[in-house]
Amino acid sequence: MRTYILAWFPMVLIAIANGLFREKFLASRLGELQAHQASSATMILLLGVYVWAIFKMWPPTSTIQAIWIGLLWLLLTVLFEFLFGHYIVGHPWEKLLHDYNIFQGRVWILVLVWIAVAPYVIYQLQR
């Protein structure tokens, strides 16, 4: 599992690059909410490509391992988002939780769902 823990770190870089693209390019053209939604979609796509490549190099040994990888990546992502976002960047909890409000059109939760299920889905597709 150490390989998959290390494989999570580039996902942070992908997310940062995606966020910069949203802020520098999409937000001024689409508005904040639509930029958030488009950025969530591109993040899902980018993560899918990344996981596909990772699993080509280091395929999981079983369906159970693929499920555990997804759960591990989800945990690492949520911990990073809240701990780094609050304690390092200084965002208030309300701001961090704002992207989870699907009733206001915030679809970040779909990215988290994808992080959790992508290892299983891609493992199944590559078998």
Secondary structure, DSSP 8 states (H G I E B T S, - for coil): -HHHHHHHHHHHHHHHHHHHHIIIIIHHHH-HHHHHHHHHHHHHHHHHHHHHHHHHHS--SSHHHHHHHHHHHHHHHHHIIIIIIIIIS---HHHHHHTT-GGGT--HHHHHHHHHHHHHHHHHHH-
